């Protein structure tokens, strides 16, 4: 990876400097593994989610949308197995620091370092570790105004179960029959000890999940279909194919509900790590909720005159992880006129700002005309006006937030109504009539795009 200059430290610094992402509650010292998204981060997240919705809904006829509640009936989690089986083996330092750690993480690190995983000690102070105990990962809370009489409920650890318990309702009103999917994006919460690595794993996170319901005999076909679809989604949005891979799970990795799973993995600076999983969940979830709710959850096949419980293929992605992968893959540095230019080569449809508009100087009517152009270009996407500092510094600011095009109003604009359009990646500057700008940028956003960063 000689051509890659990106590190996690550089990504974290850029995100804080430009207001993409920064620690939550920072004035109070922050809270572990919790982050806030600033203006550009929010815009980037929304663009990532919009592209996912486009791939699931706009480009297909066999997926419908859902937004299920974060707090579900407690029996949902009993039936799904989360109350009994959704836990991590934690150990506590018996030495000075008293911190808790995931035993499996410590053992994996020991193996990578060539050490005996049975002899791990506290990585913080070197103290002896307690025997492992299982801790449930769900956040618990209460419904009710008086604690003694309140009912215990849980914040959902995944969005999938809301889809399963609403399956009968959606089936009845959507006029769909398997094979079809139900998709949703929403917040999930897991009270797990995380190894950091910025927004890769956090306590509160947003998921993009789709449950695709199929006749049992078609599960293999659709499993292969969705593996390829999800891999291609990243490459179509500019991620270099040689930094992606599909890795099937070994038998000992499979979740209790899965007969087969493959992860789409990305080569982060921390190594190959999961972006999203594609799992064949079989009929486990619908069968469990059918038993738990004492109701039949099945489909009638008019062709065969038979009833069956659909199998489920699940592509499940994290918004934060996808966003981090796009940021890492887009980050670049290059020397321009003796200076190092930092640039985010984001796919234009993901870029927080599509076009930035500048006046060359703050006089002669240039600011007023530049603002008019900015307002006209709003129909193309998010725009930004900037008149602060030298033009070179303004270009550099936009490079760091990934803006693909900048428009500069200058003295010539007032004479012939043409502007300078600067391309982020090629640095090419061309004169374009003001009246042609909307069509120009709309056309560019509709085109296929390939990252100019070289494959390794």
DARA-V225063 format. One record per residue. N is the residue number from 1. RES is the residue in one small letter. D_FIRST is the distance of its C-alpha to the first C-alpha in whole Angstrom. Layout:
BEGIN
N,RES,D_FIRST + N,RES,D_FIRST
END
This chain:
BEGIN
1,x,0 + 2,x,4 + 3,x,5 + 4,x,5 + 5,x,9 + 6,x,10 + 7,x,12 + 8,x,15 + 9,x,17 + 10,x,16 + 11,x,17 + 12,x,20 + 13,x,21 + 14,x,21 + 15,x,23 + 16,x,25 + 17,x,26 + 18,x,26 + 19,x,28 + 20,x,26 + 21,x,26 + 22,x,28 + 23,x,30 + 24,x,33 + 25,x,36 + 26,x,34 + 27,x,38 + 28,x,39 + 29,x,36 + 30,x,34 + 31,x,34 + 32,x,31 + 33,x,28 + 34,x,30 + 35,x,29 + 36,x,31 + 37,x,30 + 38,x,31 + 39,x,32 + 40,x,28 + 41,x,27 + 42,x,30 + 43,x,30 + 44,x,26 + 45,x,27 + 46,x,30 + 47,x,28 + 48,x,26 + 49,x,29 + 50,x,31 + 51,x,28 + 52,x,29 + 53,x,33 + 54,x,32 + 55,x,31 + 56,x,33 + 57,x,36 + 58,x,36 + 59,x,35 + 60,x,37 + 61,x,40 + 62,x,40 + 63,x,39 + 64,x,41 + 65,x,40 + 66,x,41 + 67,x,41 + 68,x,42 + 69,x,43 + 70,x,41 + 71,x,44 + 72,x,46 + 73,x,49 + 74,x,48 + 75,x,49 + 76,x,46 + 77,x,44 + 78,x,46 + 79,x,46 + 80,x,42 + 81,x,42 + 82,x,40 + 83,x,43 + 84,x,43 + 85,x,40 + 86,x,37 + 87,x,37 + 88,x,34 + 89,x,35 + 90,x,35 + 91,x,36 + 92,x,38 + 93,x,38 + 94,x,41 + 95,x,40 + 96,x,40 + 97,x,38 + 98,x,39 + 99,x,36 + 100,x,35 + 101,x,32 + 102,x,31 + 103,x,31 + 104,x,29 + 105,x,26 + 106,x,27 + 107,x,28 + 108,x,24 + 109,x,23 + 110,x,25 + 111,x,24 + 112,x,20 + 113,x,22 + 114,x,24 + 115,x,27 + 116,x,30 + 117,x,30 + 118,x,34 + 119,x,34 + 120,x,32 + 121,x,33 + 122,x,33 + 123,x,29 + 124,x,31 + 125,x,34 + 126,x,34 + 127,x,37 + 128,x,39 + 129,x,38 + 130,x,40 + 131,x,41 + 132,x,38 + 133,x,40 + 134,x,39 + 135,x,39 + 136,x,39 + 137,x,37 + 138,x,39 + 139,x,40 + 140,x,44 + 141,x,46 + 142,x,50 + 143,x,52 + 144,x,55 + 145,x,57 + 146,x,58 + 147,x,56 + 148,x,58 + 149,x,59 + 150,x,56 + 151,x,54 + 152,x,50 + 153,x,47 + 154,x,44 + 155,x,41 + 156,x,39 + 157,x,36 + 158,x,35 + 159,x,36 + 160,x,37 + 161,x,40 + 162,x,42 + 163,x,41 + 164,x,43 + 165,x,46 + 166,x,46 + 167,x,46 + 168,x,49 + 169,x,50 + 170,x,47 + 171,x,48 + 172,x,52 + 173,x,51 + 174,x,48 + 175,x,50 + 176,x,47 + 177,x,47 + 178,x,44 + 179,x,42 + 180,x,41 + 181,x,38 + 182,x,39 + 183,x,36 + 184,x,36 + 185,x,34 + 186,x,35 + 187,x,34 + 188,x,34 + 189,x,35 + 190,x,34 + 191,x,35 + 192,x,32 + 193,x,31 + 194,x,27 + 195,x,24 + 196,x,23 + 197,x,20 + 198,x,22 + 199,x,23 + 200,x,21 + 201,x,24 + 202,x,28 + 203,x,31 + 204,x,32 + 205,x,30 + 206,x,30 + 207,x,30 + 208,x,30 + 209,x,32 + 210,x,34 + 211,x,36 + 212,x,37 + 213,x,40 + 214,x,41 + 215,x,44 + 216,x,43 + 217,x,43 + 218,x,40 + 219,x,38 + 220,x,35 + 221,x,35 + 222,x,34 + 223,x,32 + 224,x,30 + 225,x,31 + 226,x,29 + 227,x,26 + 228,x,25 + 229,x,27 + 230,x,24 + 231,x,21 + 232,x,22 + 233,x,23 + 234,x,20 + 235,x,18 + 236,x,22 + 237,x,21 + 238,x,18 + 239,x,15 + 240,x,12 + 241,x,14 + 242,x,11 + 243,x,10 + 244,x,14 + 245,x,16 + 246,x,19 + 247,x,20 + 248,x,24 + 249,x,26 + 250,x,27 + 251,x,31 + 252,x,31 + 253,x,29 + 254,x,31 + 255,x,33 + 256,x,37 + 257,x,37 + 258,x,34 + 259,x,35 + 260,x,31 + 261,x,28 + 262,x,25 + 263,x,22 + 264,x,20 + 265,x,17 + 266,x,14 + 267,x,10 + 268,x,11 + 269,x,10 + 270,x,13 + 271,x,12 + 272,x,13 + 273,x,16 + 274,x,19 + 275,x,20 + 276,x,23 + 277,x,25 + 278,x,27 + 279,x,30 + 280,x,34 + 281,x,36 + 282,x,39 + 283,x,42 + 284,x,42 + 285,x,42 + 286,x,45 + 287,x,47 + 288,x,46 + 289,x,47 + 290,x,50 + 291,x,52 + 292,x,51 + 293,x,53 + 294,x,55 + 295,x,55 + 296,x,54 + 297,x,50 + 298,x,50 + 299,x,50 + 300,x,53 + 301,x,52 + 302,x,55 + 303,x,55 + 304,x,55 + 305,x,57 + 306,x,55 + 307,x,53 + 308,x,50 + 309,x,47 + 310,x,44 + 311,x,41 + 312,x,38 + 313,x,34 + 314,x,32 + 315,x,29 + 316,x,28 + 317,x,26 + 318,x,25 + 319,x,26 + 320,x,24 + 321,x,21 + 322,x,21 + 323,x,21 + 324,x,18 + 325,x,16 + 326,x,17 + 327,x,17 + 328,x,13 + 329,x,12 + 330,x,14 + 331,x,14 + 332,x,13 + 333,x,14 + 334,x,16 + 335,x,18 + 336,x,22 + 337,x,25 + 338,x,24 + 339,x,23 + 340,x,19 + 341,x,20 + 342,x,18 + 343,x,18 + 344,x,18 + 345,x,17 + 346,x,19 + 347,x,21 + 348,x,25 + 349,x,26 + 350,x,24 + 351,x,25 + 352,x,27 + 353,x,29 + 354,x,30 + 355,x,31 + 356,x,32 + 357,x,36 + 358,x,37 + 359,x,40 + 360,x,39 + 361,x,42 + 362,x,44 + 363,x,47 + 364,x,49 + 365,x,49 + 366,x,45 + 367,x,44 + 368,x,47 + 369,x,45 + 370,x,42 + 371,x,43 + 372,x,45 + 373,x,42 + 374,x,39 + 375,x,42 + 376,x,42 + 377,x,38 + 378,x,39 + 379,x,39 + 380,x,36 + 381,x,34 + 382,x,34 + 383,x,34 + 384,x,35 + 385,x,37 + 386,x,36 + 387,x,38 + 388,x,37 + 389,x,36 + 390,x,35 + 391,x,34 + 392,x,30 + 393,x,30 + 394,x,31 + 395,x,28 + 396,x,25 + 397,x,27 + 398,x,26 + 399,x,23 + 400,x,22 + 401,x,24 + 402,x,22 + 403,x,26 + 404,x,25 + 405,x,28 + 406,x,31 + 407,x,34 + 408,x,36 + 409,x,40 + 410,x,42 + 411,x,45 + 412,x,45 + 413,x,44 + 414,x,48 + 415,x,49 + 416,x,47 + 417,x,46 + 418,x,42 + 419,x,39 + 420,x,36 + 421,x,33 + 422,x,29 + 423,x,26 + 424,x,23 + 425,x,20 + 426,x,22 + 427,x,25 + 428,x,27 + 429,x,31 + 430,x,34 + 431,x,37 + 432,x,38 + 433,x,42 + 434,x,42 + 435,x,44 + 436,x,41 + 437,x,38 + 438,x,39 + 439,x,38 + 440,x,35 + 441,x,33 + 442,x,35 + 443,x,34 + 444,x,30 + 445,x,30 + 446,x,31 + 447,x,29 + 448,x,26 + 449,x,22 + 450,x,19 + 451,x,16 + 452,x,16 + 453,x,12 + 454,x,10 + 455,x,9 + 456,x,6
END
